[in-house]
Amino acid sequence: MFFAVFEARRKAKRPSMAYCGDDRGAKATAATLISDIGFEPMDAGPLRIARYMEPFALLMGQLAYEGDDGPEIAYRFDRFA
């Protein structure tokens, strides 16, 4: 899956990847790396938000490895105007 995401990294709509943290510099680096590999970085806020992201990661793992459609799955966050 990651190779397919990397190949599509220049598309307008890319899958999202959420990140959080308390250090601005580290978050900027994380956002750059996330973008470089083909995902749309989604700043979820301060590090205390990580406790909410962990169950979502478990859900994604469940869908990828125990779902019927295989591990090639991604999510996308969109904002509605």
PDB file of N, CA, C and O in Angstrom:
ATOM      1  N   MET A   1       0.817  -1.189   0.000  1.00  0.00           N
ATOM      2  CA  MET A   1       0.000   0.000   0.000  1.00  0.00           C
ATOM      3  C   MET A   1       0.863   1.254   0.000  1.00  0.00           C
ATOM      4  O   MET A   1       0.584   2.201  -0.736  1.00  0.00           O
ATOM      5  N   PHE A   2       1.905   1.266   0.818  1.00  0.00           N
ATOM      6  CA  PHE A   2       2.694   2.488   0.917  1.00  0.00           C
ATOM      7  C   PHE A   2       3.333   2.856  -0.407  1.00  0.00           C
ATOM      8  O   PHE A   2       3.501   4.038  -0.706  1.00  0.00           O
ATOM      9  N   PHE A   3       3.692   1.861  -1.203  1.00  0.00           N
ATOM     10  CA  PHE A   3       4.266   2.190  -2.499  1.00  0.00           C
ATOM     11  C   PHE A   3       3.224   2.833  -3.391  1.00  0.00           C
ATOM     12  O   PHE A   3       3.539   3.772  -4.123  1.00  0.00           O
ATOM     13  N   ALA A   4       1.987   2.351  -3.349  1.00  0.00           N
ATOM     14  CA  ALA A   4       0.910   2.954  -4.139  1.00  0.00           C
ATOM     15  C   ALA A   4       0.655   4.387  -3.680  1.00  0.00           C
ATOM     16  O   ALA A   4       0.422   5.268  -4.507  1.00  0.00           O
ATOM     17  N   VAL A   5       0.695   4.626  -2.381  1.00  0.00           N
ATOM     18  CA  VAL A   5       0.511   5.978  -1.854  1.00  0.00           C
ATOM     19  C   VAL A   5       1.653   6.864  -2.320  1.00  0.00           C
ATOM     20  O   VAL A   5       1.425   7.992  -2.756  1.00  0.00           O
ATOM     21  N   PHE A   6       2.879   6.366  -2.233  1.00  0.00           N
ATOM     22  CA  PHE A   6       4.042   7.161  -2.654  1.00  0.00           C
ATOM     23  C   PHE A   6       3.943   7.523  -4.128  1.00  0.00           C
ATOM     24  O   PHE A   6       4.256   8.650  -4.512  1.00  0.00           O
ATOM     25  N   GLU A   7       3.510   6.579  -4.957  1.00  0.00           N
ATOM     26  CA  GLU A   7       3.383   6.840  -6.392  1.00  0.00           C
ATOM     27  C   GLU A   7       2.321   7.898  -6.679  1.00  0.00           C
ATOM     28  O   GLU A   7       2.409   8.594  -7.690  1.00  0.00           O
ATOM     29  N   ALA A   8       1.322   8.031  -5.814  1.00  0.00           N
ATOM     30  CA  ALA A   8       0.223   8.984  -6.016  1.00  0.00           C
ATOM     31  C   ALA A   8       0.424  10.270  -5.223  1.00  0.00           C
ATOM     32  O   ALA A   8      -0.524  11.038  -5.058  1.00  0.00           O
ATOM     33  N   ARG A   9       1.622  10.524  -4.731  1.00  0.00           N
ATOM     34  CA  ARG A   9       1.869  11.638  -3.823  1.00  0.00           C
ATOM     35  C   ARG A   9       1.635  13.010  -4.433  1.00  0.00           C
ATOM     36  O   ARG A   9       1.500  13.984  -3.693  1.00  0.00           O
ATOM     37  N   ARG A  10       1.583  13.121  -5.741  1.00  0.00           N
ATOM     38  CA  ARG A  10       1.357  14.413  -6.390  1.00  0.00           C
ATOM     39  C   ARG A  10      -0.112  14.662  -6.717  1.00  0.00           C
ATOM     40  O   ARG A  10      -0.456  15.711  -7.262  1.00  0.00           O
ATOM     41  N   LYS A  11      -0.977  13.709  -6.390  1.00  0.00           N
ATOM     42  CA  LYS A  11      -2.410  13.883  -6.645  1.00  0.00           C
ATOM     43  C   LYS A  11      -2.991  14.912  -5.683  1.00  0.00           C
ATOM     44  O   LYS A  11      -2.461  15.128  -4.593  1.00  0.00           O
ATOM     45  N   ALA A  12      -4.081  15.540  -6.097  1.00  0.00           N
ATOM     46  CA  ALA A  12      -4.713  16.575  -5.273  1.00  0.00           C
ATOM     47  C   ALA A  12      -5.300  15.992  -3.995  1.00  0.00           C
ATOM     48  O   ALA A  12      -5.189  16.605  -2.934  1.00  0.00           O
ATOM     49  N   LYS A  13      -5.917  14.829  -4.078  1.00  0.00           N
ATOM     50  CA  LYS A  13      -6.515  14.204  -2.892  1.00  0.00           C
ATOM     51  C   LYS A  13      -5.711  12.965  -2.533  1.00  0.00           C
ATOM     52  O   LYS A  13      -5.726  11.960  -3.243  1.00  0.00           O
ATOM     53  N   ARG A  14      -5.014  13.068  -1.417  1.00  0.00           N
ATOM     54  CA  ARG A  14      -4.196  11.959  -0.940  1.00  0.00           C
ATOM     55  C   ARG A  14      -4.774  11.456   0.375  1.00  0.00           C
ATOM     56  O   ARG A  14      -5.504  12.191   1.041  1.00  0.00           O
ATOM     57  N   PRO A  15      -4.467  10.221   0.768  1.00  0.00           N
ATOM     58  CA  PRO A  15      -4.920   9.749   2.062  1.00  0.00           C
ATOM     59  C   PRO A  15      -4.291  10.580   3.182  1.00  0.00           C
ATOM     60  O   PRO A  15      -3.194  11.116   3.024  1.00  0.00           O
ATOM     61  N   SER A  16      -4.973  10.680   4.283  1.00  0.00           N
ATOM     62  CA  SER A  16      -4.497  11.469   5.424  1.00  0.00           C
ATOM     63  C   SER A  16      -3.622  10.631   6.350  1.00  0.00           C
ATOM     64  O   SER A  16      -3.702   9.403   6.363  1.00  0.00           O
ATOM     65  N   MET A  17      -2.798  11.311   7.112  1.00  0.00           N
ATOM     66  CA  MET A  17      -2.075  10.705   8.220  1.00  0.00           C
ATOM     67  C   MET A  17      -2.014  11.747   9.330  1.00  0.00           C
ATOM     68  O   MET A  17      -1.439  12.824   9.172  1.00  0.00           O
ATOM     69  N   ALA A  18      -2.620  11.397  10.447  1.00  0.00           N
ATOM     70  CA  ALA A  18      -2.667  12.311  11.583  1.00  0.00           C
ATOM     71  C   ALA A  18      -1.383  12.216  12.407  1.00  0.00           C
ATOM     72  O   ALA A  18      -0.767  11.156  12.516  1.00  0.00           O
ATOM     73  N   TYR A  19      -1.002  13.348  12.977  1.00  0.00           N
ATOM     74  CA  TYR A  19       0.154  13.402  13.870  1.00  0.00           C
ATOM     75  C   TYR A  19      -0.138  14.439  14.949  1.00  0.00           C
ATOM     76  O   TYR A  19      -0.991  15.308  14.773  1.00  0.00           O
ATOM     77  N   CYS A  20       0.571  14.339  16.055  1.00  0.00           N
ATOM     78  CA  CYS A  20       0.398  15.312  17.132  1.00  0.00           C
ATOM     79  C   CYS A  20       1.723  15.463  17.868  1.00  0.00           C
ATOM     80  O   CYS A  20       2.628  14.643  17.711  1.00  0.00           O
ATOM     81  N   GLY A  21       1.829  16.515  18.670  1.00  0.00           N
ATOM     82  CA  GLY A  21       3.042  16.731  19.432  1.00  0.00           C
ATOM     83  C   GLY A  21       3.070  18.108  20.061  1.00  0.00           C
ATOM     84  O   GLY A  21       2.244  18.969  19.759  1.00  0.00           O
ATOM     85  N   ASP A  22       4.029  18.295  20.935  1.00  0.00           N
ATOM     86  CA  ASP A  22       4.173  19.572  21.640  1.00  0.00           C
ATOM     87  C   ASP A  22       5.325  20.419  21.110  1.00  0.00           C
ATOM     88  O   ASP A  22       5.423  21.596  21.456  1.00  0.00           O
ATOM     89  N   ASP A  23       6.189  19.859  20.292  1.00  0.00           N
ATOM     90  CA  ASP A  23       7.359  20.566  19.784  1.00  0.00           C
ATOM     91  C   ASP A  23       7.102  21.004  18.344  1.00  0.00           C
ATOM     92  O   ASP A  23       6.934  20.167  17.458  1.00  0.00           O
ATOM     93  N   ARG A  24       7.071  22.318  18.113  1.00  0.00           N
ATOM     94  CA  ARG A  24       6.765  22.843  16.771  1.00  0.00           C
ATOM     95  C   ARG A  24       7.728  22.343  15.708  1.00  0.00           C
ATOM     96  O   ARG A  24       7.311  21.973  14.610  1.00  0.00           O
ATOM     97  N   GLY A  25       9.005  22.332  16.030  1.00  0.00           N
ATOM     98  CA  GLY A  25      10.008  21.877  15.063  1.00  0.00           C
ATOM     99  C   GLY A  25       9.836  20.418  14.705  1.00  0.00           C
ATOM    100  O   GLY A  25       9.919  20.041  13.536  1.00  0.00           O
ATOM    101  N   ALA A  26       9.595  19.597  15.714  1.00  0.00           N
ATOM    102  CA  ALA A  26       9.387  18.171  15.470  1.00  0.00           C
ATOM    103  C   ALA A  26       8.132  17.940  14.646  1.00  0.00           C
ATOM    104  O   ALA A  26       8.109  17.073  13.772  1.00  0.00           O
ATOM    105  N   LYS A  27       7.080  18.718  14.924  1.00  0.00           N
ATOM    106  CA  LYS A  27       5.843  18.573  14.166  1.00  0.00           C
ATOM    107  C   LYS A  27       6.042  18.992  12.712  1.00  0.00           C
ATOM    108  O   LYS A  27       5.482  18.372  11.807  1.00  0.00           O
ATOM    109  N   ALA A  28       6.831  20.031  12.482  1.00  0.00           N
ATOM    110  CA  ALA A  28       7.116  20.459  11.109  1.00  0.00           C
ATOM    111  C   ALA A  28       7.879  19.374  10.362  1.00  0.00           C
ATOM    112  O   ALA A  28       7.600  19.109   9.193  1.00  0.00           O
ATOM    113  N   THR A  29       8.835  18.750  11.029  1.00  0.00           N
ATOM    114  CA  THR A  29       9.581  17.650  10.424  1.00  0.00           C
ATOM    115  C   THR A  29       8.661  16.479  10.126  1.00  0.00           C
ATOM    116  O   THR A  29       8.732  15.892   9.046  1.00  0.00           O
ATOM    117  N   ALA A  30       7.799  16.134  11.076  1.00  0.00           N
ATOM    118  CA  ALA A  30       6.855  15.032  10.870  1.00  0.00           C
ATOM    119  C   ALA A  30       5.937  15.321   9.687  1.00  0.00           C
ATOM    120  O   ALA A  30       5.701  14.442   8.859  1.00  0.00           O
ATOM    121  N   ALA A  31       5.422  16.538   9.599  1.00  0.00           N
ATOM    122  CA  ALA A  31       4.531  16.905   8.492  1.00  0.00           C
ATOM    123  C   ALA A  31       5.252  16.782   7.150  1.00  0.00           C
ATOM    124  O   ALA A  31       4.667  16.312   6.174  1.00  0.00           O
ATOM    125  N   THR A  32       6.504  17.196   7.098  1.00  0.00           N
ATOM    126  CA  THR A  32       7.281  17.092   5.856  1.00  0.00           C
ATOM    127  C   THR A  32       7.481  15.635   5.469  1.00  0.00           C
ATOM    128  O   THR A  32       7.298  15.273   4.306  1.00  0.00           O
ATOM    129  N   LEU A  33       7.853  14.797   6.429  1.00  0.00           N
ATOM    130  CA  LEU A  33       8.061  13.377   6.137  1.00  0.00           C
ATOM    131  C   LEU A  33       6.763  12.709   5.688  1.00  0.00           C
ATOM    132  O   LEU A  33       6.765  11.914   4.748  1.00  0.00           O
ATOM    133  N   ILE A  34       5.665  13.027   6.353  1.00  0.00           N
ATOM    134  CA  ILE A  34       4.356  12.468   5.992  1.00  0.00           C
ATOM    135  C   ILE A  34       4.011  12.851   4.563  1.00  0.00           C
ATOM    136  O   ILE A  34       3.564  12.009   3.784  1.00  0.00           O
ATOM    137  N   SER A  35       4.211  14.099   4.218  1.00  0.00           N
ATOM    138  CA  SER A  35       3.927  14.582   2.864  1.00  0.00           C
ATOM    139  C   SER A  35       4.844  13.932   1.833  1.00  0.00           C
ATOM    140  O   SER A  35       4.407  13.559   0.745  1.00  0.00           O
ATOM    141  N   ASP A  36       6.114  13.802   2.187  1.00  0.00           N
ATOM    142  CA  ASP A  36       7.093  13.222   1.262  1.00  0.00           C
ATOM    143  C   ASP A  36       6.765  11.779   0.882  1.00  0.00           C
ATOM    144  O   ASP A  36       7.071  11.351  -0.231  1.00  0.00           O
ATOM    145  N   ILE A  37       6.152  11.034   1.780  1.00  0.00           N
ATOM    146  CA  ILE A  37       5.840   9.634   1.456  1.00  0.00           C
ATOM    147  C   ILE A  37       4.469   9.483   0.806  1.00  0.00           C
ATOM    148  O   ILE A  37       4.075   8.372   0.452  1.00  0.00           O
ATOM    149  N   GLY A  38       3.732  10.594   0.642  1.00  0.00           N
ATOM    150  CA  GLY A  38       2.515  10.530  -0.141  1.00  0.00           C
ATOM    151  C   GLY A  38       1.214  10.726   0.596  1.00  0.00           C
ATOM    152  O   GLY A  38       0.145  10.591   0.000  1.00  0.00           O
ATOM    153  N   PHE A  39       1.273  11.041   1.875  1.00  0.00           N
ATOM    154  CA  PHE A  39       0.059  11.276   2.647  1.00  0.00           C
ATOM    155  C   PHE A  39      -0.170  12.775   2.838  1.00  0.00           C
ATOM    156  O   PHE A  39       0.747  13.581   2.683  1.00  0.00           O
ATOM    157  N   GLU A  40      -1.388  13.127   3.172  1.00  0.00           N
ATOM    158  CA  GLU A  40      -1.726  14.507   3.524  1.00  0.00           C
ATOM    159  C   GLU A  40      -1.590  14.629   5.046  1.00  0.00           C
ATOM    160  O   GLU A  40      -2.350  13.989   5.773  1.00  0.00           O
ATOM    161  N   PRO A  41      -0.648  15.427   5.544  1.00  0.00           N
ATOM    162  CA  PRO A  41      -0.495  15.557   6.994  1.00  0.00           C
ATOM    163  C   PRO A  41      -1.712  16.225   7.635  1.00  0.00           C
ATOM    164  O   PRO A  41      -2.231  17.213   7.114  1.00  0.00           O
ATOM    165  N   MET A  42      -2.158  15.689   8.753  1.00  0.00           N
ATOM    166  CA  MET A  42      -3.283  16.258   9.499  1.00  0.00           C
ATOM    167  C   MET A  42      -2.809  16.499  10.932  1.00  0.00           C
ATOM    168  O   MET A  42      -2.646  15.559  11.711  1.00  0.00           O
ATOM    169  N   ASP A  43      -2.592  17.768  11.265  1.00  0.00           N
ATOM    170  CA  ASP A  43      -2.137  18.138  12.603  1.00  0.00           C
ATOM    171  C   ASP A  43      -3.308  17.976  13.570  1.00  0.00           C
ATOM    172  O   ASP A  43      -4.293  18.712  13.507  1.00  0.00           O
ATOM    173  N   ALA A  44      -3.179  17.003  14.457  1.00  0.00           N
ATOM    174  CA  ALA A  44      -4.252  16.717  15.414  1.00  0.00           C
ATOM    175  C   ALA A  44      -4.110  17.503  16.711  1.00  0.00           C
ATOM    176  O   ALA A  44      -4.961  17.389  17.593  1.00  0.00           O
ATOM    177  N   GLY A  45      -3.047  18.303  16.845  1.00  0.00           N
ATOM    178  CA  GLY A  45      -2.904  19.139  18.028  1.00  0.00           C
ATOM    179  C   GLY A  45      -1.774  18.705  18.937  1.00  0.00           C
ATOM    180  O   GLY A  45      -0.788  18.129  18.476  1.00  0.00           O
ATOM    181  N   PRO A  46      -1.908  18.978  20.232  1.00  0.00           N
ATOM    182  CA  PRO A  46      -0.843  18.683  21.178  1.00  0.00           C
ATOM    183  C   PRO A  46      -0.710  17.180  21.453  1.00  0.00           C
ATOM    184  O   PRO A  46      -1.573  16.383  21.085  1.00  0.00           O
ATOM    185  N   LEU A  47       0.387  16.822  22.104  1.00  0.00           N
ATOM    186  CA  LEU A  47       0.691  15.423  22.378  1.00  0.00           C
ATOM    187  C   LEU A  47      -0.402  14.723  23.182  1.00  0.00           C
ATOM    188  O   LEU A  47      -0.579  13.513  23.044  1.00  0.00           O
ATOM    189  N   ARG A  48      -1.126  15.446  24.007  1.00  0.00           N
ATOM    190  CA  ARG A  48      -2.175  14.819  24.821  1.00  0.00           C
ATOM    191  C   ARG A  48      -3.266  14.176  23.956  1.00  0.00           C
ATOM    192  O   ARG A  48      -4.026  13.340  24.445  1.00  0.00           O
ATOM    193  N   ILE A  49      -3.347  14.557  22.681  1.00  0.00           N
ATOM    194  CA  ILE A  49      -4.324  13.991  21.756  1.00  0.00           C
ATOM    195  C   ILE A  49      -3.946  12.572  21.332  1.00  0.00           C
ATOM    196  O   ILE A  49      -4.787  11.833  20.820  1.00  0.00           O
ATOM    197  N   ALA A  50      -2.693  12.191  21.543  1.00  0.00           N
ATOM    198  CA  ALA A  50      -2.237  10.857  21.143  1.00  0.00           C
ATOM    199  C   ALA A  50      -3.104   9.754  21.729  1.00  0.00           C
ATOM    200  O   ALA A  50      -3.288   8.713  21.098  1.00  0.00           O
ATOM    201  N   ARG A  51      -3.637   9.964  22.918  1.00  0.00           N
ATOM    202  CA  ARG A  51      -4.477   8.931  23.538  1.00  0.00           C
ATOM    203  C   ARG A  51      -5.743   8.677  22.734  1.00  0.00           C
ATOM    204  O   ARG A  51      -6.330   7.602  22.853  1.00  0.00           O
ATOM    205  N   TYR A  52      -6.179   9.620  21.926  1.00  0.00           N
ATOM    206  CA  TYR A  52      -7.357   9.424  21.071  1.00  0.00           C
ATOM    207  C   TYR A  52      -6.974   8.808  19.723  1.00  0.00           C
ATOM    208  O   TYR A  52      -7.789   8.153  19.074  1.00  0.00           O
ATOM    209  N   MET A  53      -5.736   9.024  19.319  1.00  0.00           N
ATOM    210  CA  MET A  53      -5.270   8.490  18.047  1.00  0.00           C
ATOM    211  C   MET A  53      -4.969   6.995  18.137  1.00  0.00           C
ATOM    212  O   MET A  53      -5.115   6.275  17.150  1.00  0.00           O
ATOM    213  N   GLU A  54      -4.553   6.529  19.299  1.00  0.00           N
ATOM    214  CA  GLU A  54      -4.179   5.128  19.452  1.00  0.00           C
ATOM    215  C   GLU A  54      -5.332   4.168  19.156  1.00  0.00           C
ATOM    216  O   GLU A  54      -5.113   3.189  18.443  1.00  0.00           O
ATOM    217  N   PRO A  55      -6.548   4.394  19.667  1.00  0.00           N
ATOM    218  CA  PRO A  55      -7.638   3.482  19.301  1.00  0.00           C
ATOM    219  C   PRO A  55      -7.965   3.510  17.807  1.00  0.00           C
ATOM    220  O   PRO A  55      -8.363   2.494  17.237  1.00  0.00           O
ATOM    221  N   PHE A  56      -7.798   4.674  17.177  1.00  0.00           N
ATOM    222  CA  PHE A  56      -8.029   4.765  15.737  1.00  0.00           C
ATOM    223  C   PHE A  56      -7.012   3.910  14.982  1.00  0.00           C
ATOM    224  O   PHE A  56      -7.353   3.254  13.997  1.00  0.00           O
ATOM    225  N   ALA A  57      -5.765   3.920  15.450  1.00  0.00           N
ATOM    226  CA  ALA A  57      -4.736   3.085  14.827  1.00  0.00           C
ATOM    227  C   ALA A  57      -5.095   1.604  14.977  1.00  0.00           C
ATOM    228  O   ALA A  57      -4.870   0.816  14.059  1.00  0.00           O
ATOM    229  N   LEU A  58      -5.645   1.228  16.119  1.00  0.00           N
ATOM    230  CA  LEU A  58      -6.083  -0.155  16.317  1.00  0.00           C
ATOM    231  C   LEU A  58      -7.220  -0.510  15.362  1.00  0.00           C
ATOM    232  O   LEU A  58      -7.258  -1.618  14.827  1.00  0.00           O
ATOM    233  N   LEU A  59      -8.153   0.432  15.146  1.00  0.00           N
ATOM    234  CA  LEU A  59      -9.226   0.212  14.193  1.00  0.00           C
ATOM    235  C   LEU A  59      -8.659  -0.012  12.795  1.00  0.00           C
ATOM    236  O   LEU A  59      -9.077  -0.938  12.099  1.00  0.00           O
ATOM    237  N   MET A  60      -7.724   0.816  12.385  1.00  0.00           N
ATOM    238  CA  MET A  60      -7.137   0.669  11.053  1.00  0.00           C
ATOM    239  C   MET A  60      -6.433  -0.682  10.915  1.00  0.00           C
ATOM    240  O   MET A  60      -6.525  -1.325   9.869  1.00  0.00           O
ATOM    241  N   GLY A  61      -5.741  -1.107  11.954  1.00  0.00           N
ATOM    242  CA  GLY A  61      -5.096  -2.418  11.939  1.00  0.00           C
ATOM    243  C   GLY A  61      -6.115  -3.544  11.835  1.00  0.00           C
ATOM    244  O   GLY A  61      -5.907  -4.514  11.107  1.00  0.00           O
ATOM    245  N   GLN A  62      -7.189  -3.413  12.549  1.00  0.00           N
ATOM    246  CA  GLN A  62      -8.262  -4.408  12.499  1.00  0.00           C
ATOM    247  C   GLN A  62      -8.832  -4.502  11.081  1.00  0.00           C
ATOM    248  O   GLN A  62      -8.989  -5.597  10.541  1.00  0.00           O
ATOM    249  N   LEU A  63      -9.137  -3.363  10.491  1.00  0.00           N
ATOM    250  CA  LEU A  63      -9.694  -3.355   9.136  1.00  0.00           C
ATOM    251  C   LEU A  63      -8.695  -3.891   8.113  1.00  0.00           C
ATOM    252  O   LEU A  63      -9.074  -4.596   7.178  1.00  0.00           O
ATOM    253  N   ALA A  64      -7.426  -3.554   8.292  1.00  0.00           N
ATOM    254  CA  ALA A  64      -6.406  -3.957   7.329  1.00  0.00           C
ATOM    255  C   ALA A  64      -6.079  -5.444   7.398  1.00  0.00           C
ATOM    256  O   ALA A  64      -5.937  -6.094   6.362  1.00  0.00           O
ATOM    257  N   TYR A  65      -5.960  -5.978   8.584  1.00  0.00           N
ATOM    258  CA  TYR A  65      -5.439  -7.336   8.720  1.00  0.00           C
ATOM    259  C   TYR A  65      -6.477  -8.381   9.087  1.00  0.00           C
ATOM    260  O   TYR A  65      -6.188  -9.576   9.018  1.00  0.00           O
ATOM    261  N   GLU A  66      -7.656  -7.973   9.467  1.00  0.00           N
ATOM    262  CA  GLU A  66      -8.697  -8.946   9.758  1.00  0.00           C
ATOM    263  C   GLU A  66      -9.967  -8.686   8.962  1.00  0.00           C
ATOM    264  O   GLU A  66     -10.947  -9.421   9.091  1.00  0.00           O
ATOM    265  N   GLY A  67      -9.952  -7.642   8.139  1.00  0.00           N
ATOM    266  CA  GLY A  67     -11.087  -7.346   7.270  1.00  0.00           C
ATOM    267  C   GLY A  67     -11.054  -8.232   6.030  1.00  0.00           C
ATOM    268  O   GLY A  67     -10.076  -8.936   5.780  1.00  0.00           O
ATOM    269  N   ASP A  68     -12.099  -8.189   5.286  1.00  0.00           N
ATOM    270  CA  ASP A  68     -12.223  -9.045   4.107  1.00  0.00           C
ATOM    271  C   ASP A  68     -11.482  -8.516   2.883  1.00  0.00           C
ATOM    272  O   ASP A  68     -11.233  -9.273   1.945  1.00  0.00           O
ATOM    273  N   ASP A  69     -11.127  -7.241   2.872  1.00  0.00           N
ATOM    274  CA  ASP A  69     -10.565  -6.630   1.666  1.00  0.00           C
ATOM    275  C   ASP A  69      -9.047  -6.509   1.667  1.00  0.00           C
ATOM    276  O   ASP A  69      -8.490  -5.940   0.728  1.00  0.00           O
ATOM    277  N   GLY A  70      -8.370  -7.011   2.662  1.00  0.00           N
ATOM    278  CA  GLY A  70      -6.913  -6.993   2.683  1.00  0.00           C
ATOM    279  C   GLY A  70      -6.329  -5.724   3.271  1.00  0.00           C
ATOM    280  O   GLY A  70      -7.065  -4.808   3.639  1.00  0.00           O
ATOM    281  N   PRO A  71      -5.000  -5.667   3.362  1.00  0.00           N
ATOM    282  CA  PRO A  71      -4.322  -4.586   4.073  1.00  0.00           C
ATOM    283  C   PRO A  71      -4.208  -3.265   3.326  1.00  0.00           C
ATOM    284  O   PRO A  71      -3.780  -2.273   3.916  1.00  0.00           O
ATOM    285  N   GLU A  72      -4.572  -3.218   2.062  1.00  0.00           N
ATOM    286  CA  GLU A  72      -4.435  -1.966   1.323  1.00  0.00           C
ATOM    287  C   GLU A  72      -5.624  -1.059   1.615  1.00  0.00           C
ATOM    288  O   GLU A  72      -6.608  -1.033   0.875  1.00  0.00           O
ATOM    289  N   ILE A  73      -5.508  -0.320   2.709  1.00  0.00           N
ATOM    290  CA  ILE A  73      -6.582   0.561   3.165  1.00  0.00           C
ATOM    291  C   ILE A  73      -5.969   1.867   3.656  1.00  0.00           C
ATOM    292  O   ILE A  73      -4.858   1.877   4.186  1.00  0.00           O
ATOM    293  N   ALA A  74      -6.680   2.940   3.484  1.00  0.00           N
ATOM    294  CA  ALA A  74      -6.229   4.244   3.967  1.00  0.00           C
ATOM    295  C   ALA A  74      -7.467   5.059   4.329  1.00  0.00           C
ATOM    296  O   ALA A  74      -8.586   4.677   3.987  1.00  0.00           O
ATOM    297  N   TYR A  75      -7.271   6.161   5.005  1.00  0.00           N
ATOM    298  CA  TYR A  75      -8.369   7.057   5.363  1.00  0.00           C
ATOM    299  C   TYR A  75      -8.048   8.457   4.870  1.00  0.00           C
ATOM    300  O   TYR A  75      -6.898   8.783   4.576  1.00  0.00           O
ATOM    301  N   ARG A  76      -9.086   9.276   4.786  1.00  0.00           N
ATOM    302  CA  ARG A  76      -8.913  10.673   4.383  1.00  0.00           C
ATOM    303  C   ARG A  76      -9.849  11.544   5.199  1.00  0.00           C
ATOM    304  O   ARG A  76     -11.042  11.263   5.313  1.00  0.00           O
ATOM    305  N   PHE A  77      -9.289  12.607   5.767  1.00  0.00           N
ATOM    306  CA  PHE A  77     -10.095  13.608   6.469  1.00  0.00           C
ATOM    307  C   PHE A  77     -10.355  14.763   5.507  1.00  0.00           C
ATOM    308  O   PHE A  77      -9.427  15.273   4.879  1.00  0.00           O
ATOM    309  N   ASP A  78     -11.584  15.164   5.396  1.00  0.00           N
ATOM    310  CA  ASP A  78     -11.955  16.329   4.579  1.00  0.00           C
ATOM    311  C   ASP A  78     -12.713  17.317   5.441  1.00  0.00           C
ATOM    312  O   ASP A  78     -13.445  16.936   6.355  1.00  0.00           O
ATOM    313  N   ARG A  79     -12.529  18.571   5.142  1.00  0.00           N
ATOM    314  CA  ARG A  79     -13.285  19.633   5.820  1.00  0.00           C
ATOM    315  C   ARG A  79     -14.374  20.127   4.869  1.00  0.00           C
ATOM    316  O   ARG A  79     -14.131  20.317   3.677  1.00  0.00           O
ATOM    317  N   PHE A  80     -15.551  20.328   5.399  1.00  0.00           N
ATOM    318  CA  PHE A  80     -16.663  20.823   4.607  1.00  0.00           C
ATOM    319  C   PHE A  80     -16.859  22.303   4.889  1.00  0.00           C
ATOM    320  O   PHE A  80     -16.869  22.720   6.047  1.00  0.00           O
ATOM    321  N   ALA A  81     -17.015  23.091   3.848  1.00  0.00           N
ATOM    322  CA  ALA A  81     -17.153  24.540   4.008  1.00  0.00           C
ATOM    323  C   ALA A  81     -18.542  24.886   4.494  1.00  0.00           C
ATOM    324  O   ALA A  81     -18.853  26.061   4.689  1.00  0.00           O
TER     325      ALA A  81
END
